[in-house]
Amino acid sequence: MQLIDQEKVQRIIDQFIDQDLYIHLEMTTGAYASHNDNTKFTASTFITNGLVKYSLGSIEGDGPFRVGLKMNQGWIYSQGLTHWDESNVEQLILAGHDQDGKLVVSLQLSREPF
Amino acid sequence: MERHILVVFPHPDDECFGTSGSLAKYISEGTAVTYACLTLGERARNMGNPIMANRVSLPQIRKLELHESCQHIGITDIRMMGYLDKTIEFEDHEKLDKRINDLITELNPSLVITFHPKYSVHPDHDATGAAVIRTIAKMPKEQRPTVHCLAFTKGCEEILGKPDVITDVSAFLKQKLGSIQSHRSQWQLPADPQMVESEEMKERFGTERFWTYSFE
């Protein structure tokens, strides 16, 4: 994974406009958050291979970044994105890692299921 | 001596801290071990340091790490059960239990090692232990293998009492640290070869503790 290159990510977001895409969207504190520190709250959520289509999308901010994708009747939003995988431009793999390197948030789009 | 040991955990790396020393010890005594690993832990947050994985590449990496860990311990029979990390508690109980029952029928283990169904912190841990306990509870009493559970929820000793199986694995720290270090996307221990012999490592990793599950 590399640090996000905003321009390159924007190009892929633009390439994917108005297409049926599979999405993986996730946020997690880790299953041990409150076990390790009882001031923390354990929460995780993900959706994998939901089928979505957006008409407008962009990556914003100075890093960590935010991505917003406007669908016909709703929005996809993700904040705290730091890294991406530039090895395959057929899919967009974005992730947000905290200061310890742990994954906190993940947003992925692809024409093929994950 | 045990006839055959079946280990049932949900994630690659569940074996490394709590049981790898005991398993290496059993194997050194000539007992065969089968490790059924329900998922690939592909929803883990640790991605190595520096970051070496993403949500797409992680399953393959964790599969390789699992193989390497088992090599250190001496386990040659690994069954990857193909479930998805974080979803065990939502799976069809009947189908899940049947797959565990099939393994028990095939292997006829005298000992099964798994997580305690209530005090193992991660929902996948508890759900895995619960499936094993449900399955074995249905067997005729005299055919049931012994079950050793790992448990680590805070305060669980007040409920369960002290663990009744306490194993000194300090002679197997090389295998154990090899197992831990195999899971390099999850854990980074200092790689100093001297450390295996150190008092600090013996103190930290030299003892493994289990609760024998009581079915009655």
Interface residues (C-beta under 8 A of the other chain):
Chain A: M1 H24 E26 T28 G30 A31 Y32 H35 S44 F46 H83 D85 Q91 I93 A95 H97 D100 G101 K102 L103 V104 S106 Q108 F114
Chain B: R43 A44 R45 N46 M47 G48 N49 P50 I51 M52 A53 N54 R55 V56 S57 K86 V121 H122 P123 D124 T153 K154
